Amino acid sequence: MKKIFLNFGVITLFVLSMANCTSSKQAIAVTDEEKAAFSQTEGDTITIRDDKTEYEIIIIEPGFDFWLQSIARPEGYYSQSFLENRNRIMVIEWNQRVMQPFRYNSNLYELRIDYDPNIDYGYEVNYKLYNYFIYFQRKYNQRLGPFVPRV
């Protein structure tokens, strides 16, 4: 089984971003419930796997599981093609940031993400990866693409 590890500071993950340009960034409104998730210090470990494709993502990030269960849109809300398109954009940006440790915080962007747009990772992998990107952007005030990370 091939594995993709996501850990940011405490996560080994892959992420993408195309929007660190000079355009103005829109402030993200964070709810009290999100702040509670972001302030958790005990590590959550989420394993996402699709037995059909034999790929696995491991996310070790305090508060992510709580955020995913209580704040993120439910599974089925987004189509798989929507998730794949957004993940593709965010993975490219994430990987660009990994390659520039003097420009981007190397504690945030530790490892490259091996995400091949020609592989069908299945709905669950794409759903949780997309939501991790949203969580990451909101928690660390980052922008991994041209889209405002909304919930």
PEZIKA-V781006 format. One line per field, one symbol per residue. ss: DSSP state (@ for helix, = for strand, . for the rest). phi: phi as a letter, one per 20 degrees, with the letter a starting at -180 (. if undefined). psi: psi as a letter, one per 40 degrees, with the letter a starting at -180 (. if undefined). Layout:
ss=???
phi=???
psi=???
This chain:
ss=.======...=....................@@@@@@@......======....======...@@@@@@@.........@@@@@@@@@@@@@@@@@@@........................@@@@@@@@@@@@@@@@@@...........
phi=.fcdedbdlcddbcbcbcccdeffeefdedffffgfffefdffecdddbcffemdbcdddbgnffgfffddfffgnfdfffffffffgfffgfgfffffcfeedgffedecfdecdfedeenfffffffgffgfggfffdldcdrfdffdd
psi=hiihhhhhdeihihiiiegfaeiihhihhhidddddddeiehhihhhhihddefiihhhhhheddddddddiiiiediidddddddddddddddddddegeediheddgdiihghheehheidddddddddddddddddefihfaeihgi.
